[in-house]
Amino acid sequence: LILSKRDPKSHDVYKFLIPWIGKGLLVLNGSDWFRHRRLLTPAFHSDILKPYVGLMADSARVMLDKWEKLSYQPLSLEISEHVSLMTLDSLMKCAFSHQSNCQMDRHSNLYIQAVHDLSYLLSSRMRNAFYHNDVLYWFSSAGRRTREAAQRAHQYTDQVIQKRRQQLEQEGGLEAISRKRHLDFLDILLCARTEGGDSLLDEELRAEVDTFMFEGHDTTASGISWLLYALATHPEHQQKCREEIRGVLGDGTSITWDHLGQLPYTTMCIKEALRLYPPVPSIGRDIKETITFPDGRILRAGNSVSLHIYALHHNPRVWENPEVFNPFRFSPENLTLQHSHAFLPFSAGSRNCIGQKFAMNEMKVVLALTLLLFELKPDTMKPPLPISKLVLKSK
């Protein structure tokens, strides 16, 4: 009932993100949200996403080359930092058509460093109750670092937008974009028009690009990291995925959009990992209209609610043996028995994640290329403990 409505996301949770991502789709409400959602939807159409598969593969191969060199060392590898930089590298290509070197030297690009710092600082702020007070936070060293990093990120995004606008003017306007073979996220935003000819202002463009970088970076990195861990701890499923992937991709020299649709067992394993380890463990909503549930209970307007997706995915009343890794929960025959809101890694309803296809594609690409090169094993001396923050992390 709650997700079927367009109630705004909880301000108490998402207000911490505004200094970085501004008022983009993630935090907007009402008519502003509806307008942005309509303008951004074409950016996630399959025709736009298809060329991104090759870009994702390029970034994944850089990471895997690093792992191959490190694999000769008799030590376990903490993968989360590597995966985080890989998703950031991939996003730079998809958002700006920018070839970064962040996986080899994350300090080589001020924007990359700013995004990396902001992800850490904002996550740390949410864990510290004292820093929920704006006055205390902005006068702290962490607050000053956040402000400086946000300024660096905004300066870079503004420069890219202005430079792209100038290129368009010199090359003949929006028609120049239509002639490009591949469009990046910024191209789509610059082209976006409502039926009345309305387009995004520069400040709105920046907010949506920064939102894309935030949502596509940390959340996808979390999903991939936990996916690899889940398969490392379940070698029988890992091997079945590897055999399926090898049957479709061969040696993995080439991976395309069409290949991704030919991996049903791998997709089932990805979904089961997302059930056990949802990248966004909870979401908030501010209730605008009183809701009456079927059992007679009432949730009155004006209340804020937190929907704990991690708890839902581990609830034995919703999932049989919820702690067991069982990808067959997502087989075609079992999907018909599943409640439509039992599985919510990307939320649901009108305010669901607009980039879920992008994220699923990247998870498939990275997993496929990884399993063709490596056998994954867990570090039994340091099992990760899930920590529920804005994004699911490990301790």
Secondary structure, 3 states (H helix, E strand, C coil): CCCCCCCCECHHHHHHHHHHHCCCCCCCCHHHHHHHHHHHHHHHCHHHHCCHHHHHHHHHHHHHHHHHHHCCCCCCCCCHHHHHHHHHHHHHHHHHCCCCCCCCCHHHCHHHHHHHHHHHHHHHHHHCHHHHCHHHHHCCHHHHHHHHHHHHHHHHHHHHHHHHHHHHHHHCCHHHHHCCCCCCHHHHHHHCCCCCCCCCCHHHHHHHHHHHHHHHHHHHHHHHHHHHHHHHCCHHHHHHHHHHHHHHHCCCCCCCHHHHCCCHHHHHHHHHHHHHCCCCCEEEEECCCCEECCCCCEECCCCEEEEEHHHHHCCCCCCCCCCCCCHHHHCHHHHCCCCCCCCCCCCCHHHCCCCHHHHHHHHHHHHHHHHHHCCCCCCCCCCCCEECCCCCEEC
